[in-house]
Amino acid sequence: MRKFGQLLSAMIYQNIAVIIAVGIIQELFGIYGYFYNDRILLLVNPIYETLLPILLAYSGGKLVGGKRGAVVAALVVYGLTMASSVPIIIGAMFIGPFAGFIVNRIERLLKDKIPIGFEFLISNIIIAIVGVFLTIICFLYVGQLLSSGIKEFIYMLQMVIYSGWLPLAAVIIEPAKIFFFNNVINYGFLTPIGIHQAKEIGKSIFFLLESNPGPGFGVLLAYFFKSVHGKRKSLTLSMIIQSIGGIHEIYFPYILRNWKLLFAVIGGGIAGNAVFQFLNIGLVSIPSPGSIITLIGMSPKADILGVLFGIIISAIVSFILSFIILGRSLISPNEQEFETQIATLNTLQHIDHFSKINNTIEKKMEEVESSPLREKPIKKPIEKVLFVCEAGMGSSSMGAAMLRKKLKLANLDVKVNNASIQDHIDPDIDLIVCHQAFLKKVQDRAPHKIYYSFQSFTNFQEYDQLVEKIRSFDKE
């Protein structure tokens, strides 16, 4: 189930620019917009009904069946859009990968069975015939059937929205976020539903359910007041990164250190969702990342205050519950050590001043727990590093930026990029960095690479250890 969710989320984030672009058009020129313009608004329906489904299908087909699977998936879903009377975005997210799977299976069956010299001709003809067959089936039968199903789905969706159960979605969403299912839930499930609702009424509450930074901010704020004064500076930075930068993963380790704080974020999430529902609040498109800035940017002008109010309420409830759960004591020594790691980030914000403060950064690292993967020998210096996370955004983006700055400090010329676990791994990549929870999957995706797994992307001592290893590789 998680693997399928990752596939759906990968399809969404690869086309996130289109989704946000439609949101901007609606934000500025839609029925809730600042400059209503019915002529410009004519762009929205063709994007939702034709362009976006085809792009999603292309991405899904490529992830499962390569480039030819992508082309066939786009063709098949085009036939689907021609026969459907409603946007078939969700349908495209299933049919696209299915078409890619069919192409992949056919290519495997044909391998080594076609006479030499005829591979290109025969495989192209067979794949084209399969594409035509699937397109006609979707055009004549699947499109109408899917339209009826989507209409029923939209009706059920409206029932859920106006019921009293919607705020309780936080009971599932908030714990799932902590265990790194946040992108699967947001991009794989909530965003497709939100797109359908936004197409119908111009905005959707589903864009708010996972992206609300209030619950996490409340936890960090409670830690702030429970900390000694010398440690509050780093927590302030964490709150800024979480709420304004939109990198929610930065508060996950705090909750993992005290699982009772799950009740705090769940309470904050329920409170925020209840406010959004009561005030009929929604966003015109997905806020990516989940920053207050993007939330305001994707809010209809009449809903901005309501969105802020819901975030504040969720933060207050989460803060009160966290404060009670943490008790009267100040942060323990282990937590103080953790705070020191986060404080490193504050130093890295001033990379241009490293020559003056270089002596303040600890150079000597403790021995890394030995691992066959981490100690795997390498025959050449590391020149390209790839950070991998579930969606290729958020934590891996922050981790890649952090490592780039650390490498710059160490005067190491190494290129660092980030990607999704579903993305194609460039064969030129020398080292792959990932969270330890995804290590096995990364190994399956790229079995002949060098790996380095982090226990947490916010444990900044691990970056120092990784830099030292890269430096040692250069010396070999």
N, C-alpha and C positions, 0 to 999 in steps of 0.2 A: 504493500500500500504506500509506504514511504517513497519507494522508487518511482511509482506512478505519479505521486504528488510532485516529486522532484522534476519529472518530465513535464508536467503541466506548468510548473513554476518557471522552468527554463524556457518554455515557449512564450510565456508572458514577458519575462524580463528581456528577452532578445528583441521584442517589439515594443518595449516600454516607451520609446520615444514617440511612436505613433499614438499610443494611448494618451500620453501626456499632451501631445499636440492637439488632439481632439478636445481634451479637457480645457486647454487654453482658449481654443475657439469658443467653446461653450461659456467659459468664464467671462470672456470679453463681450461676445456677441450673442449669447444664448438668451433664453427667457429670463434667467436670473442674472444676466450679465450687466456690465457697466455701459456698454454701447450697443444696445440691441440692434441687430441688422439681419433681417430675414434673408437677404441675398447671400451674405457670407455664410449664414447658417445652413444653406443648401449643401455645403461641403460635408456636413456631419453625417447625414444618412448614408451616402455612398461609401464613406470610410467604414462606418459600422457594419453595413450590410454586405459589402463586397471586398474592399481592400484589406481590412483587418482580418476577416476570416481566412482569406487566401494567404496572408503573411503568416498567420498562426499555423495554418496547415503546412506551409512550406517549411517553417522552423521545425515542427513536429516530425514531418517526413524526413528532414535532413538528419535529425537526431537519431532516428531509428534506422533509416534506409540510405543514408548518404545523399549526395547531390541528386542522383537520379530519383531516389525516393522522394526528395523534396519537390522536384518538378512534377512528378506524377500526383503527389498529394495536392499541390496547388491546382492542377487541372481538375482533379476530382471534386475538390471543394468549390471550384468555380461553377461546375455543373450543379452543385448543391445550392449555391446562392441564387442561381437562376430560377430554381423551382421553389424556393422558400419564400413565404410571405412575412417572415419575421427575421431579425438578425440571428444567424446561426453560429455565433461565436463559440458557444459551448460545444455544439456539434462538430465544428471544425477542429477543436482541440482533441476530439476523439478520432475522427475520421482521418485527419492528417497523419498521425502516428500509425494508424491501421494501414493506410496506403503505403507508407514507408516500410512497414513490416512485410507486407505482401511483396514489394519489390525486393527487399532484402532476401526473403526466402527463395524467390525465383532465381535471383542471381546466384545463390548458393547451390541450387539444384542444377543450374546450367553450367556451373564451374567444372571444367575438365571433361565436359560431355559434348562440347561443340567442336567441330573439326577446326584444325589450326588454320588461321587466316580468315575465318568467318565469324570470329567471336564478336567483333564490334557490330557487324551487320545483323546477325541473328538476335543477339541480346537486345539491341535497340528496337528491332521490329516486335519482338515478344513483349518487351516492357511497354511499348506504345500501344499494343493491342490490349494489354491488361489495363492501361490507363483509360483507353476508350471505353472498355467494358464497365469499369467502375464508375466512370463519369456518367454514362447513360443510365446505369442503375440508380445513381444518386439523383439524377435529373428527373427520372420518371417516377420513382417510388420513394426513395429515402427522404427527399426534400419535403414532400407534403406530409409524410409521417412525422418527420422531425419537427415541422412547424406546429403540428397539433400538440406534440409533446411539450414543446417550449411554451406554448400558450398556457397549458396546464401548469407547467412549472412556474411561470410568472404569477399565475393566480395563487398558487400555494405560497409563493414568496411574499406576496402582499399580505396573506393571512398571517405569516410569521412576523412580518414587520409590525403589524398592528396588534399583535398579541402581547401578552406580558412575559413571554419567554425569551425574547430576543436579548435582553441584558444579561441573561444567564449564559450566553455564549462565552463570556469571559472565563467561566469555570473550565472550559476546554482550551481556549485560546491562550490565556496567560501562562499556565503551566507548560503548554506546548512550546511557547516562545523560549522559555528557560532551557528547554532541552533541545534547542536548535531546530524545531519544526516551524519556526516563525515564517520563513520564506515559503515553505510548502503550503502552509495555511493561507498566507496572504496572497501570494501570486498564483498558487495552484487552484484555490477554491473561492476565496472572497472576491478577488479581482474580477474573474469572469462573471460572477453573479452581479457585482457592482456595475460592470459595464452594461449588462442587460437593463438594470434598473435605471441607470443614468440615461440610456437611450430612450426609455419610456417617459421619464418624468424630469430629466435634466440634472439629477443628482442622486446620490445613493449613500445610505448610512453604512453600507458594508465596507466602504473605503476607510471608515473610521475605526472599525472594531479591533483591528490588529495594530494599526499605525499610531494609536493614541499614546503619546509619551508620558502621560500623567502618572500611571501606576509605577513605572520605573523611576521617575523623578521623585516620587514620594519616598521610595526606599532609600535612594541616595541622600535625600534631604534628612531622613531620620539618622542615617549614618553620620551625616555632617554634624548634627547636634549631639550625637553620642561620642564623637571623636574629641581627642584633646586638640587644643587650638593649633598646634604645630602641624597637624595632619589635615586641617580643613581646606588648605589651599588646593591640594590634589583632588579632594572630593568636589570642590567647586568646579575644577576643570572637567571632571567626569560628568557633572550635571550639565555643563555647557555642551560637551560632546554628545551626550544622550539626547538632550531636548532640542538643541539648535542644529547640531551636526546630524542628528537623526540616526546615530549608530547605537541602537538599543542594546546590542550585545555587551556593551561595557558594564551594564549593571547585572548581567547574568551571574558572574562569579560571586557577587555579594549574596545573592539568594541561594546559590548552590552551597555556600558556606553555612547557611542557616535555613534549612528547608521550610521552617515555619513561616518564613517571609512569603511563601507562596500564597498564604491566606491574605496577606496584605495586598499583593498585586491583583489577586482575584477580586477582593473587595473593591479596590480602586477601579478595576475594569468594569464591574457590575454597576457601580455608581456612575461612571462616565457614560456607559451605554444607556443607562436609564435616562440621563439628562438629554443625550442626543435623540433618543426616541420620543421623549416627552415634548421636546421643542421642535420635533420634525426636522432635524438637522441632517445634512448630507454634504458630500463633496462631489464636484463635477467629474473628477477623475482620481486616479490613484496618486497619493502623495508619496513620491519616491525620491529620497528616503523619508522615513517617518519623522520629519523635523517640524517644529512649530512653523517655520517659514513656509515649507511646502504645504502644510495643512491650511494655513491662512491663504496661500496662493491658490489653492484648489477649492476654496470655500466660496460659495455665492456671497455677494456683498451683504445680503440680508442675514446670512448665517454665520458671519465671522465672529460676532460676539457670543453666539450660542456655542460655537466650536471651542472658543477659548474658555467659556464658562464650564463646559463639560470636562475639558482637560484639567482645569483648576480643581473642580470638585473631585475628580478621580485622584489627583495628586494629594489633596487634603486627606481623603479617606485612606489612601495607601500610606501616607505619612503617619497618621494617628495609629493605625494598626501596626505599622513597623516599629514605631516608637515604643509601643506597649510590648511587643514581642521581644525587642532587643533588651528590655529591662533597664535597670538603673546603672549598670556598670559601663565603664568606658571601654573602648576597643581593646581587645586582648593583644598580647604581643604578636601572635600570628597575624592578626588583622592589621597590626601596625606595619609588619613587614610587607603585607600585601599593599598597604597604602604607599609605602616607599616605592614599590614597583610602579604604581600608577603615577607617582610624582615625577618619574622619569619623563613622562610625556610632556609635562610642563617645560622641562629643559629643552626638549626637542622642538618646541614651538619656536625656538630662537636659534635656528641652525647657523645663522650668520655670525653668532657670537661664540661659537664653540671654541675658537682659539683662546678666548679669555677664560673660559670656565672648564676647559678640558680636564683639569685636575680634580674637579668635583665629581666626575663620573667614575663609578667603580669599574675598573678594567678587569680585575681578577674575578673569574667566575668559579663557582663550585663545580665539581665533576658532574657531568650529565650522566644520568642513569644509563648504563650501557644498553644498547639495542643493536641488533644485527643490521637494522635498516640505517640507523644513524652512523654506525661505524663502517658502513660499506665503502670500500676503497674507490677512489676515483682516479682516472688516468690523466685528466687534464684540469686546468683551473676552471672554476665556476664563473661563467660569464652571463648566464641568463637564469633567473629565478622566477618561478610562478607560484603565487599564493592561490590556493584553491579553497573555496567554501561552497556552501550549498547553492547559492544563487549568483555568485560572482560579484556581489555588491557588499554593502555593509562591512562585515568583519574582515573579509579578505581585502577589501579596498583600504581599510584602515591599517591592516597588517602590512600591506605592500608599501603604503606611504611611510609607515614607521621604519620598516627595514631599509627603504631608500635613504632615509635621513641618517640612520645608524651607519650605513655603508659609506655615506658621504663623509661622516665624521671620521671613519676609519681610513679614508682615502682609498677606497676600493671601487674600481670602475666596474660595477655589476648592474645589469639591467633587471628591473623588477616589475612584473606585471601581475595582475590578478584575473581569475577566471572562475567560472562555475564548474562544478564537478561533472556537469553534462557536456561541457565544451570539448572541442577537439584540442588535444594536447600537441603543441608544436614540437616536432621532433628535435628541434634545436635547443629545447629547454634542458638545462643541466641539472637543476635541482627543483623539486616540488615541495612546497611547504603547505601543510594542512593541519586542521584540528585532529587530534588523535581519534575522535569518533568517526572520522571519514577516511582514516588511513587505509583500511582494507579496500574500500571502494576506489580510492585513488590508485592503489596497486593494481586493481583489476582493469582500470581504464588505461594505465600506462605502466605495464609490468616491467619494463627495462630501464626505469629511471632511478635516480637517487632521491630519497625522501627525507623529510625532517618533520616530525609531528610535534605540535604544540599542545600542551595541556589547556592553555587559554591564550587567546590572542591579546588579552590585556595583562598577561604576565610578562612584564617588560625585561626581566632578567633573561628570559629565553631568547630574546632578540640579541642580547649581548653574546650569549653562548653560540648562537647561530653565526654571528659575524666572525667570531673567533674560529669557528670551524671552516668558514669560507676562506678566511685568511690562511689557515693551515693548509687548505687544499691548494692555494696559490703557490705555496712554498714547496709543494711536493714535486 
